[in-house]
Amino acid sequence: MSPPPTNRALGFTLLEVLVALAILAIVLSAGFRAVGLATGNVQELRERQLAEWVALNRLASHRIIGEFLDTGTYTGTEQQASYTFEWKEEVQNTPNALVRRTTVRVYRPGDDSHALSQLAGFMVRPLQ
């Protein structure tokens, strides 16, 4: 015997389609948010890396030139890639009169409340 015929149409109901679309919308919005956050983090990491290079360049230039700076604070700007950074160097005495500690902090222009990079190094008085 064959089953009795039914008049039911095959396919999805309107309610099932709406639920599927709602789930898809939620998943896609979460994915776009994650991509947006990742892109923002890449920009921040790029700025921090470039700021670190600025600080390293400041310390290396003192070492290469053989400078022995007076104690105090020095400021300036430096271009790295397509970014401009402000740097601040603090030169301090140490217990050894032939050695000075230099701390370099690098900031975004106009924002010296949060350093993107901070490095410390030591300068030794060149022998005469």
LOSE-394116 format. One record per residue (C-alpha): residue number from 1; x, y, z; residue in one letter. Coordinates in steps of 0.2 Angstrom, whole numbers, always signed. Layout:
# residues N
   resi       u       v       w   resn
    NUM       X       Y       Z      A
...
This chain:
# residues 128
   resi       u       v       w   resn
      1      +0      +0      +0      M
      2      +6     +18      -4      S
      3      +5     +32      +9      P
      4     -10     +43      +8      P
      5      -7     +59      -2      P
      6      -3     +75      +7      T
      7      -6     +93      +2      N
      8      +9     +99     +11      R
      9     +21    +109      +1      A
     10     +39    +106      +2      L
     11     +51    +120      +8      G
     12     +54    +132     +22      F
     13     +41    +142     +31      T
     14     +43    +161     +33      L
     15     +47    +159     +51      L
     16     +61    +147     +48      E
     17     +68    +159     +35      V
     18     +67    +174     +46      L
     19     +76    +165     +61      V
     20     +90    +159     +49      A
     21     +92    +177     +43      L
     22     +93    +184     +61      A
     23    +106    +171     +65      I
     24    +116    +176     +50      L
     25    +115    +194     +54      A
     26    +122    +192     +71      I
     27    +136    +181     +65      V
     28    +141    +193     +52      L
     29    +140    +208     +63      S
     30    +152    +199     +76      A
     31    +164    +195     +62      G
     32    +165    +213     +56      F
     33    +167    +219     +73      R
     34    +182    +207     +76      A
     35    +190    +213     +59      V
     36    +188    +231     +64      G
     37    +196    +228     +81      L
     38    +211    +218     +73      A
     39    +214    +233     +61      T
     40    +214    +245     +75      G
     41    +227    +235     +85      N
     42    +238    +233     +69      V
     43    +238    +252     +68      Q
     44    +243    +254     +87      E
     45    +256    +241     +85      L
     46    +264    +250     +70      R
     47    +265    +266     +79      E
     48    +273    +258     +94      R
     49    +286    +249     +84      Q
     50    +290    +266     +75      L
     51    +291    +275     +91      A
     52    +303    +261     +98      E
     53    +314    +264     +83      W
     54    +314    +283     +86      V
     55    +320    +280    +104      A
     56    +333    +267     +98      L
     57    +340    +279     +85      N
     58    +342    +293     +99      R
     59    +352    +282    +110      L
     60    +362    +275     +95      A
     61    +366    +292     +89      S
     62    +373    +297    +106      H
     63    +384    +282    +106      R
     64    +390    +284     +88      I
     65    +394    +302     +90      I
     66    +402    +299    +107      G
     67    +392    +313    +115      E
     68    +392    +315    +134      F
     69    +377    +327    +137      L
     70    +375    +338    +151      D
     71    +361    +333    +164      T
     72    +344    +340    +160      G
     73    +329    +337    +148      T
     74    +330    +338    +129      Y
     75    +316    +338    +117      T
     76    +313    +337     +98      G
     77    +304    +329     +84      T
     78    +308    +315     +72      E
     79    +300    +308     +57      Q
     80    +299    +289     +55      Q
     81    +290    +281     +40      A
     82    +276    +293     +37      S
     83    +273    +297     +56      Y
     84    +280    +312     +66      T
     85    +285    +309     +84      F
     86    +290    +320     +98      E
     87    +304    +313    +110      W
     88    +310    +319    +127      K
     89    +327    +314    +134      E
     90    +331    +315    +152      E
     91    +349    +314    +156      V
     92    +354    +310    +174      Q
     93    +370    +308    +184      N
     94    +374    +291    +191      T
     95    +386    +287    +206      P
     96    +400    +285    +193      N
     97    +405    +303    +187      A
     98    +410    +295    +170      L
     99    +393    +288    +166      V
    100    +376    +296    +163      R
    101    +359    +288    +162      R
    102    +348    +294    +147      T
    103    +329    +290    +147      T
    104    +321    +293    +130      V
    105    +302    +294    +129      R
    106    +292    +295    +113      V
    107    +275    +302    +111      Y
    108    +262    +306     +98      R
    109    +263    +325     +93      P
    110    +254    +336    +106      G
    111    +251    +321    +118      D
    112    +264    +320    +131      D
    113    +253    +311    +143      S
    114    +256    +293    +136      H
    115    +272    +288    +130      A
    116    +272    +275    +115      L
    117    +289    +270    +119      S
    118    +302    +272    +133      Q
    119    +320    +266    +133      L
    120    +335    +269    +145      A
    121    +353    +269    +141      G
    122    +370    +274    +147      F
    123    +382    +287    +140      M
    124    +401    +285    +145      V
    125    +412    +300    +145      R
    126    +424    +297    +130      P
    127    +443    +295    +135      L
    128    +453    +310    +130      Q
